[in-house]
Amino acid sequence: CGHNIHGASGVAGAVAIRYSMEKHGLEGTVRFFGTPAEESASGKVWMVRTGVFEGVDAVLSHHPGSMNYASLASSLANNSVKFHFTGKTSHAAGSPEHGRSALDAVELMNIGVNFLREHVVQEARIHYVIEEGGGQPNVVPGYARSWYLVRAPERDMVDHIYERVLKIAEGATLMTDTELKIEFIKGIYNKVPSKVLSEVVTANMRDIGTPSYTEEELSWASKLTKTVSKEAKIGSLRKTQRPGWETLVDVIMDTSIPDAWNDGFVSPGSTDVSDVSWIAPTMEFYTTTWPVGTPGHSWMNVAASAHSIGHKSLIFASKVIATSGLDLLTDPELRKKAWAEYGKRTMGKEYRTPIPESMEP
């Protein structure tokens, strides 16, 4: 997903701000936060809980993408949780009556959750895998485990759906005479966007100018997308709801810089940047790294992120971070505007960490 790029772009942007501050005698503090495990464990939510971001005036974050834009979309809050079912093994042919199948419990829970889908908001997402289902078919499984992600547009909506999922899990134990251990892994919030910071970032993108690509790079990128059908490319573009997306159907690398069009939208993805956005005005922007139409979390994204195309995206993003950071550092009115907008968007809601006090990362 290009994380090799946005770790480096953050470092480079912070270093550039530091040297500019020294050169021009600017007062203030620039902080760089290395944030681990965004995909699997949402490292930033633990950092927020510890108070790492307290006192920060504004936060800039970058992520590779297939477009250059400072998104105004929110994101889905989520919970990650594992369900450990314990039953009793027995010979599945000779003495099945003595067995209590943990796998049955996992499957019955999955069925219950799948029926639940009809009765949650349509923006919600519930995904699962069976991590452990037994050893061989002639032994009743005494242990089985599933892993769930529960997502919804607002934190309280996740909490409500999650409680229903827990009841279904308990119901599965009653039906199978098994025991259940719930392993809560992490939870995160929905993102609070910032139009003020979006406009700052967009203006700097345009002042700097997007990277240009060689014929060799464009040829390579074109070959990379051979496995993406035109229908799939159109489908991914249509999902963005970007005005004029049709003009990108035959484009390999998008070098345009549109104004953010998606204020009020809710992205179907999730990110731990969201929890930071409840602490201070935050902007996570995107720079073109991947050919248009390539799907997220694909081998194509991996290849482009390690290519010269990805390096150009990294350098471009670092310049955007540096210039936008300097704008915020030197313009107190800009920071006041960002905080005023933040207040309107949060509407007095209080951020409460979704991680239980007793948990450690």
Secondary structure as UniProt FT lines:
FT   HELIX           3..24
FT   TURN            38..41
FT   HELIX           43..50
FT   TURN            51..55
FT   STRAND          59..65
FT   STRAND          77..86
FT   TURN            92..94
FT   HELIX           96..98
FT   HELIX           102..116
FT   HELIX           117..119
FT   TURN            122..123
FT   STRAND          125..132
FT   TURN            137..138
FT   STRAND          143..152
FT   HELIX           155..176
FT   STRAND          179..188
FT   HELIX           195..208
FT   HELIX           215..224
FT   TURN            225..227
FT   HELIX           230..240
FT   TURN            243..244
FT   HELIX           245..248
FT   TURN            249..250
FT   TURN            263..264
FT   HELIX           273..277
FT   TURN            278..279
FT   STRAND          282..288
FT   TURN            292..293
FT   TURN            296..297
FT   HELIX           299..305
FT   HELIX           308..330
FT   HELIX           332..346
FT   TURN            347..348
FT   TURN            357..358
//
